Amino acid sequence: MYEAFINTFNIMLEIKDYFRKKWEEHLDSDDLLKKYKAKQFIKVIEKANRLENFDLALFEKMVEKIVVFENKTIEFSMFDGIEVECKI
């Protein structure tokens, strides 16, 4: 699971412009939680470097829940509503 999060985060960094655009759309939201999380995620992704090791503090900021499926797939549900699936 740690490796899956590291890989997921590193992929998010590679396509951070895509995610930044999605989060910037939430900055005008009336939903204060969406707005707060969008600001937080933008800040995290802009300051971040590729992960080599698991970062618990980062994980706790980003991941709301994890679902593990029988077909060896993990789904990370992020606090901003994005869901990312990974094969393990």
PAZAGU-379541 format. One record per residue: residue number from 1; x, y, z of N, C-alpha, C, O in turn; residue in one letter; chain. Coordinates in nm, 3 decimals. Atoms other than C-alpha are relative to their C-alpha. Example, Ala and Ser with C-alpha at 12.3 -4.5 7.8 and 13.67 -1.06 7.14 Angstrom:
% PAZAGU-379541
 seq      nu      nv      nw     cau     cav     caw      cu      cv      cw      ou      ov      ow type mol
   1   0.089  -0.119   0.000   1.230  -0.450   0.780   0.090   0.120   0.000   0.194   0.118   0.066    A   A
   2  -0.082  -0.119  -0.006   1.367  -0.106   0.714  -0.077   0.109   0.073  -0.026   0.220   0.090    S   A
//
This chain:
% PAZAGU-379541
 seq      nu      nv      nw     cau     cav     caw      cu      cv      cw      ou      ov      ow type mol
   1   0.082  -0.119   0.000   0.000   0.000   0.000   0.087   0.126   0.000   0.055   0.223  -0.068    M   A
   2  -0.087  -0.116  -0.003   0.284   0.241   0.078   0.053   0.031  -0.140   0.053   0.147  -0.183    Y   A
   3  -0.054  -0.018   0.135   0.435   0.186  -0.266  -0.107   0.052  -0.096  -0.078   0.135  -0.183    E   A
   4   0.110  -0.047   0.085   0.096   0.238  -0.431  -0.024   0.149   0.020  -0.046   0.222  -0.076    A   A
   5   0.017  -0.143  -0.025   0.059   0.576  -0.261   0.115   0.081  -0.059   0.093   0.185  -0.120    F   A
   6  -0.117  -0.069   0.055   0.413   0.678  -0.356  -0.014   0.013  -0.152   0.009   0.121  -0.207    I   A
   7   0.015  -0.002   0.146   0.348   0.584  -0.720  -0.113   0.095  -0.042  -0.099   0.170  -0.139    N   A
   8   0.114  -0.087   0.031   0.010   0.761  -0.721   0.039   0.146   0.014   0.009   0.228  -0.073    T   A
   9  -0.039  -0.139  -0.022   0.154   1.080  -0.575   0.099   0.047  -0.107   0.088   0.159  -0.157    F   A
  10  -0.099  -0.038   0.101   0.447   1.080  -0.818  -0.065   0.021  -0.137  -0.023   0.108  -0.213    N   A
  11   0.074  -0.021   0.125   0.208   1.042  -1.112  -0.076   0.132   0.005  -0.081   0.205  -0.094    I   A
  12   0.069  -0.128  -0.014   0.003   1.332  -0.977   0.096   0.117  -0.022   0.059   0.218  -0.080    M   A
  13  -0.100  -0.105   0.022   0.322   1.539  -0.973   0.032   0.016  -0.148   0.049   0.128  -0.197    L   A
  14  -0.033  -0.005   0.142   0.397   1.447  -1.335  -0.106   0.073  -0.082  -0.075   0.139  -0.180    E   A
  15   0.109  -0.067   0.072   0.056   1.575  -1.447  -0.068   0.104   0.089  -0.190   0.121   0.086    I   A
  16   0.054  -0.094  -0.099   0.016   1.842  -1.181  -0.079   0.114  -0.063  -0.169   0.168   0.001    K   A
  17   0.078  -0.106   0.066  -0.110   2.099  -1.433  -0.146  -0.040  -0.015  -0.236   0.042   0.003    D   A
  18   0.137   0.053   0.011  -0.416   1.880  -1.491  -0.072   0.012   0.134  -0.185   0.061   0.140    Y   A
  19   0.062  -0.006  -0.132  -0.485   1.854  -1.119  -0.016   0.143   0.049  -0.117   0.177   0.109    F   A
  20   0.009  -0.140  -0.044  -0.410   2.221  -1.052  -0.122   0.066  -0.063  -0.193   0.140   0.006    R   A
  21   0.118  -0.057   0.065  -0.677   2.319  -1.308  -0.128  -0.046   0.068  -0.220   0.034   0.089    K   A
  22   0.119   0.053  -0.069  -0.931   2.091  -1.136  -0.017   0.069   0.136  -0.128   0.106   0.172    K   A
  23   0.008  -0.061  -0.133  -0.847   2.237  -0.794  -0.032   0.148  -0.010  -0.105   0.201   0.073    W   A
  24   0.029  -0.142   0.016  -0.855   2.595  -0.921  -0.148   0.024  -0.027  -0.201   0.129   0.009    E   A
  25   0.145  -0.011   0.022  -1.214   2.535  -1.034  -0.075   0.004   0.132  -0.181   0.065   0.142    E   A
  26   0.066   0.005  -0.131  -1.300   2.469  -0.668   0.023   0.126   0.083  -0.044   0.147   0.185    H   A
  27  -0.031  -0.120  -0.079  -1.153   2.799  -0.548  -0.116   0.099   0.004  -0.125   0.180   0.096    L   A
  28   0.117  -0.089   0.003  -1.476   2.980  -0.646  -0.125  -0.068   0.056  -0.234  -0.012   0.049    D   A
  29   0.114   0.078  -0.049  -1.698   2.716  -0.487  -0.060   0.064   0.126   0.009   0.128   0.205    S   A
  30   0.068  -0.040  -0.124  -1.956   2.800  -0.222   0.026  -0.101   0.111   0.003  -0.073   0.229    D   A
  31  -0.031   0.106  -0.096  -1.853   2.476  -0.053   0.136   0.031   0.063   0.241   0.017   0.000    D   A
  32  -0.122  -0.043  -0.068  -1.598   2.593   0.203   0.103  -0.111   0.015   0.223  -0.086   0.010    L   A
  33  -0.094   0.112  -0.014  -1.448   2.247   0.251   0.072  -0.027  -0.133   0.193  -0.050  -0.134    L   A
  34  -0.062   0.018   0.132  -1.389   2.205  -0.125   0.104   0.109  -0.025   0.214   0.082  -0.074    K   A
  35  -0.089  -0.113   0.020  -1.231   2.549  -0.137   0.127  -0.016   0.085   0.238   0.005   0.036    K   A
  36  -0.114   0.020  -0.091  -1.008   2.476   0.164   0.092  -0.111  -0.051   0.213  -0.094  -0.055    Y   A
  37  -0.080   0.114   0.047  -0.895   2.137   0.028   0.070   0.033  -0.130   0.184  -0.009  -0.152    K   A
  38  -0.063  -0.039   0.127  -0.829   2.283  -0.317   0.124   0.085   0.028   0.229   0.062  -0.033    A   A
  39  -0.115  -0.083  -0.036  -0.601   2.548  -0.163   0.112  -0.085   0.058   0.229  -0.068   0.025    K   A
  40  -0.098   0.087  -0.065  -0.429   2.284   0.048   0.071  -0.087  -0.103   0.194  -0.100  -0.100    Q   A
  41  -0.059   0.090   0.100  -0.374   2.047  -0.246   0.091   0.077  -0.095   0.197   0.028  -0.132    F   A
  42  -0.084  -0.082   0.088  -0.240   2.326  -0.470   0.133   0.030   0.070   0.239   0.020   0.009    I   A
  43  -0.120  -0.031  -0.076   0.005   2.424  -0.199   0.091  -0.122   0.011   0.213  -0.111  -0.008    K   A
  44  -0.078   0.123  -0.014   0.117   2.065  -0.144   0.067  -0.037  -0.131   0.187  -0.066  -0.134    V   A
  45  -0.052   0.047   0.129   0.161   1.982  -0.513   0.107   0.096  -0.054   0.199   0.053  -0.124    I   A
  46  -0.097  -0.097   0.048   0.353   2.305  -0.584   0.133  -0.011   0.074   0.239   0.014   0.016    E   A
  47  -0.122   0.009  -0.081   0.604   2.247  -0.303   0.064  -0.138  -0.003   0.179  -0.154   0.039    K   A
  48  -0.043   0.140  -0.012   0.640   1.872  -0.343   0.107  -0.038  -0.101   0.116   0.016  -0.211    A   A
  49  -0.095   0.069   0.086   0.921   1.670  -0.487  -0.045  -0.145  -0.011  -0.128  -0.192   0.068    N   A
  50   0.032   0.143   0.013   0.899   1.312  -0.608   0.028  -0.072   0.132   0.128  -0.046   0.199    R   A
  51  -0.018   0.079  -0.121   0.855   1.072  -0.321   0.089  -0.121  -0.028   0.074  -0.189  -0.129    L   A
  52  -0.081   0.122   0.003   1.115   0.806  -0.262  -0.046  -0.094   0.111  -0.037  -0.216   0.099    E   A
  53   0.045   0.074  -0.117   0.975   0.698   0.075  -0.141   0.046   0.038  -0.183   0.156   0.003    N   A
  54   0.135  -0.032  -0.045   0.629   0.693   0.230   0.005   0.118   0.096   0.090   0.124   0.185    F   A
  55   0.010  -0.120  -0.083   0.534   1.025   0.390  -0.138   0.000   0.067  -0.238   0.032   0.004    D   A
  56   0.126   0.013  -0.073   0.267   0.975   0.657  -0.075   0.133   0.008  -0.197   0.135  -0.008    L   A
  57   0.066  -0.131  -0.011   0.196   1.347   0.701  -0.068   0.038  -0.132  -0.180   0.088  -0.132    A   A
  58   0.057  -0.028   0.132   0.139   1.389   0.327  -0.120  -0.090  -0.027  -0.224  -0.044  -0.075    L   A
  59   0.109   0.096   0.016  -0.076   1.077   0.315  -0.124   0.046   0.076  -0.235   0.043   0.021    F   A
  60   0.112  -0.043  -0.083  -0.295   1.208   0.598  -0.065   0.128  -0.052  -0.184   0.149  -0.031    E   A
  61   0.056  -0.123   0.059  -0.340   1.544   0.420  -0.084  -0.030  -0.122  -0.180   0.042  -0.151    K   A
  62   0.060   0.023   0.131  -0.449   1.386   0.094  -0.104  -0.110  -0.006  -0.204  -0.096  -0.077    M   A
  63   0.083   0.120   0.017  -0.616   1.048   0.144  -0.111  -0.007   0.105  -0.085  -0.006   0.225    V   A
  64   0.116   0.013  -0.088  -0.966   1.022   0.288  -0.025  -0.147   0.035  -0.049  -0.181   0.151    E   A
  65   0.022   0.143  -0.025  -1.006   0.646   0.246   0.067  -0.083  -0.108   0.102  -0.033  -0.216    K   A
  66  -0.059   0.097   0.093  -0.863   0.339   0.076  -0.095  -0.118  -0.009  -0.145  -0.168   0.092    I   A
  67   0.080   0.121   0.022  -1.061   0.055  -0.078   0.090  -0.100  -0.071   0.153  -0.068  -0.172    V   A
  68  -0.080   0.107   0.060  -0.886  -0.273  -0.155  -0.097  -0.101  -0.061  -0.186  -0.153   0.007    V   A
  69   0.087   0.092   0.072  -1.051  -0.493  -0.416   0.067  -0.137  -0.014   0.189  -0.149  -0.004    F   A
  70  -0.050   0.137   0.013  -1.015  -0.869  -0.466   0.091  -0.018  -0.121   0.175  -0.108  -0.122    E   A
  71  -0.079   0.014   0.122  -0.860  -0.817  -0.810   0.137   0.070   0.012   0.197   0.107  -0.089    N   A
  72  -0.130  -0.062  -0.028  -0.546  -0.667  -0.647   0.007   0.145  -0.049   0.109   0.190  -0.101    K   A
  73   0.007  -0.142   0.032  -0.655  -0.310  -0.710  -0.029   0.078   0.128  -0.110   0.035   0.211    T   A
  74   0.024  -0.091  -0.111  -0.642  -0.029  -0.456  -0.058   0.128  -0.057  -0.013   0.177  -0.160    I   A
  75   0.056  -0.129   0.039  -0.856   0.282  -0.484   0.023   0.099   0.113  -0.022   0.078   0.226    E   A
  76  -0.020  -0.108  -0.096  -0.741   0.596  -0.307  -0.106   0.105  -0.026  -0.118   0.155  -0.138    F   A
  77   0.096  -0.111   0.008  -1.021   0.846  -0.240   0.064   0.118   0.071   0.088   0.116   0.192    S   A
  78  -0.066  -0.118  -0.054  -0.864   1.185  -0.192  -0.105   0.093   0.062  -0.223   0.085   0.030    M   A
  79   0.091  -0.094  -0.065  -1.014   1.459   0.023  -0.065   0.098  -0.096  -0.168   0.158  -0.064    F   A
  80   0.059  -0.091   0.098  -1.079   1.665  -0.289  -0.103  -0.068  -0.089  -0.158  -0.005  -0.179    D   A
  81   0.100   0.073   0.077  -1.308   1.395  -0.432   0.057  -0.085  -0.112  -0.015  -0.166  -0.169    G   A
  82  -0.063   0.080   0.105  -1.062   1.248  -0.682   0.021  -0.143   0.051   0.061  -0.164   0.165    I   A
  83  -0.024   0.140  -0.032  -1.044   0.869  -0.686   0.102  -0.054  -0.099   0.088  -0.036  -0.220    E   A
  84  -0.109   0.053   0.082  -0.731   0.697  -0.815   0.014  -0.148   0.028   0.027  -0.190   0.143    V   A
  85  -0.017   0.145  -0.014  -0.702   0.324  -0.880   0.142  -0.039  -0.036   0.203   0.017  -0.127    E   A
  86  -0.134   0.053   0.025  -0.373   0.134  -0.867  -0.003  -0.150   0.007  -0.071  -0.208   0.092    C   A
  87  -0.020   0.145  -0.008  -0.284  -0.224  -0.941   0.113  -0.026   0.098   0.213   0.047   0.100    K   A
  88  -0.109   0.035  -0.093  -0.078  -0.389  -0.670   0.054  -0.137  -0.035   0.146  -0.186   0.031    I   A
//
